[in-house]
Amino acid sequence: MGRKVALAVGQTARTACARGLLRSGVDEETGVLVSGSVLAERVGWAAGLVAAMVTELLADRWNAADVNVLASGVDAGGRKLPSSAWMALRRLGWSVAPPEGVRVNDRIVRMAQEQAGRLLRSARWRADLTAGVLAAWPADPAKRTPEEWDAVRAVVPGGEHLPSSVITSRTRQISAFARKHGRLPVDVFEVESAPKTARMLLLSACDGQQATIERHETEPGRALLRLQLPTRPDPRSYRDWTWVACPLRLPPTVPAGAVLHLPTLRPHQGRVRADLAYTHAVAKAQRTGHTVALGVDWGLNTLLSAGAARLHDDGQITALGSGGMFRTAGVLAKQHRLRRLSEYLHAKADHYQRLTAGDEQHALAAKHTILSDEIAYVSARRSNLNDALSWAAARWAVDQAIAAGASVIYVEDLRSMEARGMGRTMNTRLSQQVRGQIVERMRHLASETGIAVVTVPARDTSRHCPRCLTPLRHRKAPDRPTVPGWKWATCPNPSCGWQGDRDRGAWQRIAARGLAHQAKTACDRTTGAMAIRTVVDRLEAGAVITEAAPKTSRRDRSKTGPTRHQATRPTPRRRRTPSPARPTGPAGKRPEGHAHTDRPRLPRAAHRHQDVTTISTPTTRHQPRGAARGAGFHHHVHATPPRWEHIPEPDALSGTGSLS
């Protein structure tokens, strides 16, 4: 199977990843069915051999000199290093071997070199960041002055657009090292030890002699993965490696015409998870030429507020509807509970660590082990919750753009946002958000339909009026006078008079700013991320939302004469003869005239807060008593009153008869 996908005009290749599960396999040498547990065991043996070689290679090369050589991209002879990590390591002569007495093929060594090379390459960015922070070390690490912020951003690579929280976290790490050792570290390799090695098989570094994958001929939703696995944890010869054919069911998100790549296998809890990469053709996202855009604003309890805006030919921008909100108060509350629980467990574990002083025979050593396992469990729950929240929020935003017919999503850029000065609780809540993950997943999902995701500067998006750019006045919402906060915004400009939810005004400002500055959109060559870096005053003056023309009736209702006098008691057109409450017999006719239109009073307490026009919750205290209320099980259920049936009375003589 070729690894290149055919592209048409206006298309680009998109590589994505889908999760799968290897449930069973067949040993091709013996024809024996390999169950899921046995397959996970054999994959775990191979992953253990790879992890041991990766750990050895990282321990030898975890230093500034080797990382700089690998990250420079050229070898000692001045030749360019290959893009594949395992080939680059072999060009540099960084080899590794399995333990003595264990026989593996060259492809297993390739996977170990590929995994180690990726980790070493990623360490270059952290090394440059730490070196920049050390070069511009502030007088007070807890609080930098504006001049010190400019100095550290000047020496850090890409510091102009680097989030402040990243520099702050690295400063705290260095400060902790200085408090412990009484001096500043030399580089990041003195602060951090070699990273831990994950047990996985990077089959993408192999060729057909180790693993192959093919689609099913008749069923495009199925594939067959063939790979060599050991039959024992310490294979002594090549005879201890056999081919295993594993059927793989593809998720529905994988298109039928996509090109499949070799997956990454991860043994976990007796099962084998497969991260399957595939490439398919999608529409290419454009930087400019957008007429309909979706503006997305961040919030605290209301995580996302989004709405669409249209750019007309005359340069005016109008809002399309009132937008929507993605509220996650319940999820965020659970997230905060898990955070508090994690802080409590960490504090207790640190206390046990100080008491035991590393003594494994101490009476509290067992409790410390239990606490460590519980901390890992809570951390996994927090990670899963953040992952699910980020995917749900990104999917919602992309669906809003698709429904509005938008070709671009403008997202508020909050990388420079730093949680401070708002109280301990609020600062923690702001720093625990998953905004970065949401944007990355938003880009991933939007690329399926050719929608561009562009970040715009966040300055004054919630502060200025979306129609006249006048500074707004924030106050409590009029529909919630007892709820504290500054949710509502009003424009003090007499000629404008706009008022509304501050989040609604923010997404309008973001969408208008993006449409007005779309010619200033820059694209990163390495990541492909699009962003508008600066705001131009000339373009910002036109980034306003123009109110749509009010709809007027075609019929002229202006007054042309005196008002016609209406009698106090007009004469009815029919005789208002009421119908009887129920018929007198099995069948009957209604007399001439029609019944009154006013509804009679409902029995018992059914009339309380029960009407067709009822929309609010009763103000009286909720005291339900079941059916005794006469109107259902709950007074807060607002429904149209029932139509009471007229049940005819039974005939008194219908049940009589002779007893004989």
C-alpha positions in Angstrom: 0.0 0.0 0.0 1.4 3.4 -1.0 1.9 6.0 1.7 0.9 9.0 -0.5 -2.7 10.1 -1.2 -3.8 11.6 -4.5 -4.7 15.3 -4.2 -6.9 17.4 -6.4 -6.9 21.2 -6.9 -7.7 23.0 -3.6 -7.0 19.9 -1.4 -4.3 19.1 1.1 -3.2 15.9 2.9 -4.3 15.6 6.5 -2.8 13.0 8.8 -4.9 12.0 11.8 -4.9 9.3 14.4 -7.7 6.9 15.4 -7.7 4.6 18.4 -8.3 0.9 18.0 -8.0 -2.3 20.0 -6.3 -5.6 19.1 -8.6 -8.3 20.5 -7.0 -11.4 19.2 -4.6 -12.8 16.6 -3.5 -16.0 14.9 0.0 -17.4 15.0 0.9 -18.0 11.4 3.5 -20.6 12.1 1.3 -22.9 14.2 -2.1 -21.7 13.2 -3.1 -21.4 16.9 -5.5 -18.7 17.9 -3.9 -16.1 20.2 -6.3 -14.7 22.8 -6.3 -11.1 23.8 -4.5 -11.7 27.1 -1.8 -13.8 25.5 -1.4 -11.1 22.7 -1.1 -8.4 25.3 1.6 -10.5 27.1 3.6 -11.0 24.0 3.4 -7.3 23.0 4.4 -6.4 26.5 7.5 -8.5 26.2 8.6 -6.7 23.0 7.7 -3.3 24.5 9.8 -4.2 27.6 12.9 -4.9 25.4 12.4 -1.6 23.6 12.0 0.4 26.8 15.1 -1.1 28.3 17.2 0.0 25.3 15.6 3.5 25.3 16.4 4.0 29.0 20.0 3.0 28.4 20.3 5.4 25.4 18.8 8.3 27.2 21.1 7.8 30.2 24.1 8.0 28.0 23.0 11.0 25.9 21.1 13.2 28.4 23.4 16.2 28.3 23.6 19.5 26.6 26.3 18.7 24.1 24.6 15.6 22.6 21.2 17.3 22.5 22.6 20.3 20.7 24.3 18.1 18.2 21.1 16.2 17.4 19.0 19.4 17.3 21.5 21.2 15.0 20.4 19.0 12.1 24.0 18.4 10.8 26.6 15.8 11.6 30.3 16.2 12.2 31.0 16.2 8.4 28.5 19.0 7.8 25.9 16.8 6.1 22.2 17.3 6.9 20.8 14.7 9.3 17.8 12.6 8.2 14.4 13.6 9.4 13.8 10.1 10.9 15.2 10.1 14.4 16.5 6.5 14.2 18.4 7.3 11.0 19.8 10.5 12.6 21.1 8.6 15.6 22.8 6.0 13.4 24.4 8.8 11.3 25.8 10.2 14.6 27.0 6.7 15.7 24.7 6.5 18.7 24.0 2.8 18.8 22.4 0.6 21.4 22.2 -3.2 21.9 19.8 -5.5 23.7 20.9 -7.2 27.0 23.4 -10.0 26.6 22.0 -13.3 25.6 18.8 -11.7 24.1 18.4 -11.9 20.3 16.3 -9.2 18.5 16.3 -8.1 14.9 17.4 -4.7 13.7 13.8 -3.4 13.5 13.4 -3.7 17.3 16.6 -1.6 17.7 15.1 0.9 15.2 12.1 1.4 17.4 14.2 2.1 20.4 16.4 4.6 18.6 13.3 6.3 17.1 11.7 6.7 20.6 14.9 8.0 22.2 15.6 10.4 19.3 12.2 12.0 19.6 12.7 12.5 23.3 16.2 14.0 22.9 15.0 16.4 20.1 12.1 17.6 22.3 14.6 18.5 25.1 16.2 21.2 23.0 13.3 23.6 23.4 13.3 23.1 27.2 17.0 23.6 27.3 16.8 26.9 25.3 14.0 28.1 27.5 15.8 27.4 30.8 19.0 29.0 29.4 17.1 32.2 28.6 15.4 32.4 32.0 18.8 31.9 33.7 20.4 34.6 31.5 17.7 37.1 32.5 17.2 36.0 36.1 15.1 38.7 37.9 16.0 40.3 41.2 12.7 39.0 42.7 11.7 35.7 41.1 8.2 35.9 42.6 7.4 39.1 40.6 9.1 40.4 37.5 9.1 44.1 36.5 8.0 45.1 33.0 11.6 45.7 32.1 12.6 42.2 33.3 9.7 40.7 31.3 11.0 42.4 28.2 14.5 41.2 28.9 13.5 37.5 29.4 11.4 37.5 26.2 14.2 38.9 24.2 16.6 36.1 25.1 14.1 33.2 25.0 13.6 31.8 21.4 10.1 32.9 20.3 9.6 34.7 23.6 7.5 37.4 22.0 4.6 35.1 21.6 5.4 32.7 24.4 2.7 32.4 27.2 3.6 34.1 30.4 2.6 31.0 32.4 5.3 29.0 30.7 8.1 31.4 31.7 6.6 31.6 35.2 6.5 27.9 35.7 10.1 27.5 34.6 11.1 30.3 37.0 9.4 28.5 39.9 11.2 25.3 39.0 14.6 27.0 39.0 13.7 28.8 42.3 12.9 25.4 43.9 16.3 24.1 42.8 18.1 27.2 44.2 16.4 26.8 47.6 17.4 23.2 47.8 21.0 23.5 46.6 21.8 27.1 47.4 22.7 28.0 43.8 21.2 28.4 40.4 21.4 25.4 38.0 23.7 25.3 35.0 21.2 24.0 32.5 17.9 22.1 32.3 19.8 18.7 32.4 20.8 19.5 36.0 17.2 20.4 37.0 15.5 17.5 35.3 16.6 13.9 35.1 16.1 11.8 32.0 12.4 11.3 31.1 10.7 8.1 31.9 10.3 5.6 29.0 6.8 4.5 27.9 6.3 0.9 27.1 5.1 1.0 23.5 6.1 -0.2 20.0 6.6 2.5 17.3 5.9 0.3 14.3 6.2 3.4 12.0 10.0 3.0 12.3 9.8 -0.5 10.9 9.4 -1.9 7.4 7.8 -5.0 5.9 10.2 -7.3 7.6 8.7 -6.5 11.0 5.1 -5.4 10.4 2.6 -4.8 7.6 -0.9 -3.5 7.5 -3.5 -3.9 4.7 -7.2 -3.1 4.3 -9.8 -5.8 3.8 -10.6 -6.3 0.1 -14.4 -6.3 0.4 -14.9 -4.6 3.8 -13.2 -1.2 4.0 -13.9 -1.0 7.8 -11.5 -3.8 8.5 -7.7 -4.2 8.3 -5.1 -6.9 9.0 -2.0 -6.1 11.0 0.9 -8.6 10.8 3.9 -8.3 13.0 6.6 -10.4 14.6 6.3 -11.0 18.4 8.5 -12.9 20.8 7.2 -16.2 22.3 9.2 -15.7 25.5 10.3 -12.6 27.5 14.0 -13.2 26.7 14.2 -14.6 23.2 17.4 -16.5 22.6 17.3 -16.9 18.9 15.2 -15.8 15.9 13.1 -19.0 16.3 11.6 -17.3 19.4 10.0 -14.7 17.1 6.9 -15.6 15.1 4.5 -13.8 12.8 1.1 -13.0 14.3 -1.9 -11.8 12.2 -4.2 -9.5 14.1 -7.6 -8.4 12.6 -8.3 -4.7 13.3 -11.6 -3.0 13.1 -11.3 0.5 11.9 -13.3 3.3 13.6 -16.0 5.0 11.5 -13.9 8.2 11.5 -11.4 6.6 9.1 -12.5 7.4 5.5 -12.7 4.5 3.0 -10.1 6.0 0.8 -7.6 6.9 3.5 -4.0 5.6 3.4 -3.2 3.5 6.5 0.1 3.7 8.3 1.7 1.3 10.8 0.2 2.0 14.2 1.8 2.4 17.7 0.9 -0.5 20.1 0.6 0.2 23.8 -0.1 -2.7 26.2 -2.4 -1.5 29.0 -4.2 -3.5 31.7 -4.2 -6.8 29.8 -5.2 -5.3 26.5 -3.4 -3.9 23.4 -4.3 -0.4 22.3 -3.4 0.6 18.7 -3.0 4.3 17.8 -3.6 4.1 14.0 -2.4 6.9 11.8 -4.0 7.6 8.5 -3.8 10.2 5.7 -6.6 11.4 3.5 -7.4 14.4 1.3 -9.4 17.4 2.7 -10.2 20.9 1.5 -7.4 23.4 2.1 -8.0 26.1 4.7 -7.5 29.6 3.4 -5.9 32.5 5.3 -7.9 35.3 3.6 -11.1 35.7 1.6 -13.5 34.9 4.4 -17.0 36.5 4.5 -18.6 34.5 7.3 -16.6 33.9 10.5 -17.3 32.4 13.9 -16.0 34.3 16.9 -15.2 32.3 20.0 -14.7 33.9 23.4 -13.4 32.2 26.6 -15.2 32.3 29.9 -14.9 30.9 33.4 -18.2 29.1 34.1 -19.4 29.6 30.6 -16.4 28.0 28.9 -17.2 29.1 25.3 -19.4 31.8 23.8 -19.6 31.8 20.1 -21.5 33.4 17.3 -21.2 34.1 13.5 -20.7 37.4 11.7 -20.8 38.3 8.0 -18.6 40.7 6.1 -20.6 42.4 3.3 -19.3 43.8 0.0 -19.4 47.4 1.3 -17.2 46.5 4.3 -19.9 46.4 6.9 -20.0 43.6 9.4 -23.3 42.3 10.8 -24.0 39.6 13.4 -25.9 36.5 12.4 -28.1 35.7 15.3 -27.5 36.0 19.0 -24.9 33.1 19.2 -24.7 30.3 21.7 -22.9 29.3 24.9 -21.1 26.1 26.0 -21.7 25.9 29.7 -19.7 23.4 31.8 -20.4 24.5 35.3 -21.0 20.9 36.5 -17.9 19.5 34.8 -15.7 22.4 36.2 -17.1 21.8 39.7 -16.1 18.2 39.5 -12.7 19.2 38.2 -12.2 21.6 41.2 -13.2 18.8 43.6 -10.6 16.5 42.1 -8.0 19.3 42.3 -8.7 19.9 46.0 -8.5 16.1 46.6 -5.2 15.9 44.7 -3.8 18.8 46.8 -4.8 17.1 50.0 -3.3 13.8 49.0 -0.1 15.4 47.9 0.2 17.2 51.2 -0.4 14.1 53.2 2.0 12.1 51.1 4.7 14.7 51.5 4.2 14.6 55.3 4.6 10.8 55.3 7.7 11.2 53.2 9.2 13.5 55.7 8.3 11.1 58.6 9.7 8.0 56.9 12.8 9.7 55.5 13.1 7.1 52.8 13.0 4.1 55.3 11.1 1.3 53.6 10.7 -0.6 56.9 8.9 2.3 58.6 5.4 1.8 59.8 4.1 4.5 57.5 5.8 3.2 54.4 2.8 1.1 53.4 0.5 4.0 53.9 2.7 6.2 51.7 2.6 3.6 49.0 -1.2 3.5 49.1 -1.3 7.3 48.9 1.0 7.3 45.9 -1.4 4.9 44.1 -4.4 7.0 45.0 -2.6 10.1 43.7 -2.0 8.4 40.4 -5.6 7.4 40.2 -6.9 10.9 40.9 -4.4 12.3 38.3 -5.7 9.9 35.7 -9.3 11.0 36.4 -8.3 14.6 36.1 -6.6 13.9 32.8 -9.5 12.0 31.4 -11.9 14.7 32.5 -9.9 17.4 30.8 -9.5 15.3 27.7 -13.2 14.7 27.4 -14.0 18.3 28.1 -11.6 19.6 25.5 -12.9 17.3 22.8 -16.5 18.2 23.6 -15.9 21.9 23.5 -13.9 21.7 20.3 -16.6 19.6 18.6 -19.3 22.1 19.7 -17.4 25.1 18.3 -16.7 23.4 15.0 -20.3 22.3 14.7 -21.4 25.9 15.3 -19.1 27.0 12.4 -20.5 24.3 10.1 -24.1 25.2 10.9 -23.4 28.9 10.2 -21.6 28.2 7.0 -18.4 29.9 8.3 -15.1 29.3 6.6 -12.9 30.5 9.6 -13.0 30.4 13.4 -11.5 33.3 15.2 -10.4 32.3 18.7 -9.4 34.7 21.4 -5.7 34.3 22.1 -5.1 34.0 25.8 -1.5 32.8 25.8 -0.3 36.0 27.5 -3.0 35.6 30.2 -1.5 35.2 33.7 -3.7 34.2 36.7 -2.7 36.7 39.4 -4.2 39.4 41.5 -7.7 37.8 41.5 -7.5 35.7 44.7 -6.1 32.3 45.3 -9.2 30.4 44.3 -9.8 32.4 41.1 -6.2 32.2 40.1 -6.2 28.5 40.5 -9.4 28.1 38.5 -8.0 30.2 35.6 -4.8 28.3 35.5 -6.6 24.9 35.5 -8.4 25.6 32.3 -7.8 23.4 29.2 -7.8 26.2 26.6 -4.7 25.1 24.9 -6.0 21.6 24.4 -9.3 23.0 23.1 -7.6 25.1 20.4 -5.4 22.2 19.3 -8.4 19.9 19.0 -10.4 22.6 17.3 -7.7 22.9 14.6 -7.8 19.1 14.2 -11.5 18.9 13.8 -11.9 22.0 11.7 -9.3 20.7 9.2 -11.7 17.9 8.2 -14.0 20.5 6.5 -11.4 23.0 5.4 -12.2 25.6 8.1 -9.3 27.7 9.3 -8.7 28.4 13.0 -7.0 31.7 13.6 -6.1 33.2 17.0 -6.6 37.0 17.4 -5.3 39.3 20.2 -7.6 39.4 23.2 -7.0 43.0 24.2 -10.1 45.1 24.8 -12.5 42.4 23.3 -14.7 42.5 26.5 -14.0 46.1 27.4 -15.1 47.9 24.3 -18.6 48.1 22.7 -18.9 45.9 19.6 -20.8 48.7 17.7 -19.0 51.9 18.5 -15.8 50.8 20.4 -16.7 52.9 23.4 -15.5 51.5 26.8 -18.4 49.6 28.3 -19.8 49.7 31.8 -20.3 46.4 33.5 -22.9 45.6 36.1 -25.1 42.8 37.3 -27.4 41.1 34.9 -30.9 42.5 35.0 -32.5 39.1 35.1 -30.4 38.0 38.0 -30.2 41.0 40.4 -29.3 38.8 43.4 -26.4 37.0 41.7 -23.0 38.8 42.2 -20.9 39.5 39.2 -20.5 41.8 36.2 -22.1 39.8 33.5 -24.1 42.6 31.8 -22.5 45.4 29.8 -24.0 48.7 28.7 -22.6 51.3 26.3 -22.6 54.8 27.8 -22.6 56.4 24.3 -26.0 58.1 23.8 -26.0 57.5 20.1 -25.3 53.8 20.5 -27.0 52.6 23.6 -26.0 48.9 23.1 -26.4 46.6 26.0 -26.2 42.8 26.4 -24.3 40.0 27.9 -20.6 40.8 28.0 -19.7 37.4 26.5 -22.0 38.1 23.5 -20.3 41.4 22.9 -16.9 39.8 23.2 -17.5 37.2 20.5 -18.8 39.9 18.2 -15.7 42.0 18.8 -13.5 38.9 18.1 -15.3 38.0 14.9 -15.3 41.6 13.7 -11.6 42.0 14.5 -10.7 38.8 12.7 -12.6 39.7 9.5 -11.2 43.2 9.5 -7.6 42.0 10.0 -7.7 38.8 7.9 -5.1 40.2 5.5 -2.7 40.2 8.5 -3.0 36.5 9.2 0.3 34.7 9.5 0.9 31.0 9.2 3.6 29.1 11.1 5.7 27.0 8.7 6.4 24.3 11.2 3.1 23.8 12.9 0.7 25.3 10.3 -1.1 27.3 13.0 -2.6 30.6 11.9 -2.6 33.7 14.0 -3.1 37.5 13.9 -0.3 38.9 15.9 -1.0 42.7 16.1 -3.9 45.0 15.9 -3.8 47.9 13.4 -5.6 51.0 14.4 -6.8 51.8 10.9 -8.3 48.3 10.5 -9.6 48.3 14.1 -11.8 51.3 13.3 -13.8 49.3 10.8 -14.0 46.2 13.1 -17.5 47.1 14.4 -20.8 45.3 14.2 -23.4 47.2 12.2 -26.9 46.8 13.4 -29.1 45.1 10.8 -31.9 47.3 9.4 -35.1 46.8 11.4 -37.9 44.9 9.6 -40.9 47.1 8.8 -44.4 46.0 7.8 -45.3 46.4 4.2 -48.8 47.5 5.2 -49.1 51.2 6.0 -50.7 51.4 9.4 -50.5 55.2 9.9 -53.7 56.9 11.1 -55.7 58.7 8.4 -58.8 59.6 10.4 -60.6 59.6 13.8 -60.6 56.5 15.8 -63.9 54.6 15.5 -65.9 54.5 18.6 -66.4 51.1 20.2 -69.3 50.4 22.4 -68.6 49.3 26.0 -70.9 46.2 25.6 -71.0 45.2 22.0 -73.9 43.1 20.7 -72.9 39.5 20.3 -73.3 38.0 16.8 -74.8 34.9 18.3 -76.8 34.0 21.3 -74.4 33.1 24.1 -76.2 30.0 25.2 -73.8 27.8 27.1 -73.5 24.1 26.3 -74.4 21.7 29.1 -71.6 20.3 31.2 -72.2 16.7 30.1 -74.8 15.1 27.8 -77.9 13.6 29.3 -77.6 10.4 27.4 -75.3 8.3 25.3 -75.7 10.7 22.4 -77.0 14.2 22.1 -76.7 17.5 20.3 -75.4 20.8 21.4 -78.1 23.5 21.4 -77.9 26.5 19.3 -75.1 28.9 20.2 -71.6 28.1 21.5 -70.0 27.7 24.8 -68.1 30.4 26.7 -64.5 30.7 25.7 -63.3 31.3 29.3 -61.9 28.2 31.0 -63.6 27.2 34.2 -61.5 27.0 37.4 -59.6 23.8 37.7 -60.3 21.5 40.6 -58.4 21.6 43.9 -54.9 23.2 43.6 -54.4 22.6 39.9 -54.8 26.3 39.1 -51.8 27.4 41.1 -49.0 28.5 38.8 -50.5 26.5 36.0 -51.5 28.4 32.9 -50.7 28.5 29.2 -48.6 31.6 29.7 -46.7 30.5 32.8 -43.0 30.7 32.2 -41.5 31.5 35.6 -40.8 29.3 38.6 -43.2 29.8 41.5 -41.9 32.1 44.3 -43.6 30.1 47.1 -41.7 27.4 48.9 -41.8 24.1 47.2 -44.0 21.7 49.2 -45.2 18.9 46.9 -47.7 16.4 48.3 -48.1 14.1 45.3 -51.6 13.7 43.9 -53.2 15.6 46.7 -52.2 18.8 44.9 -54.4 17.8 42.0 -52.1 19.1 39.3 -49.4 16.4 39.1 -46.2 15.6 41.0 -44.4 18.9 40.7 -45.4 22.5 40.7 -42.3 23.5 38.7 -43.5 21.6 35.6 -45.1 24.2 33.4 -47.6 22.7 30.9 -50.7 23.5 29.1 -53.8 22.7 31.3 -55.5 19.4 30.3 -58.8 19.3 28.4 -61.2 17.7 30.9 -63.3 15.1 29.2 -67.1 15.0 29.6 -67.7 11.4 30.8 -71.3 10.4 30.1 -73.4 9.0 32.9 -74.2 5.3 32.6 -77.8 4.3 31.7 -79.7 3.4 34.9 -81.5 0.5 33.1 -78.7 -0.9 31.1 -77.6 -3.3 33.9 -81.0 -4.7 34.9 -82.3 -8.1 33.8 -84.0 -11.3 34.9 -82.2 -13.3 37.5 -83.7 -16.5 36.1 
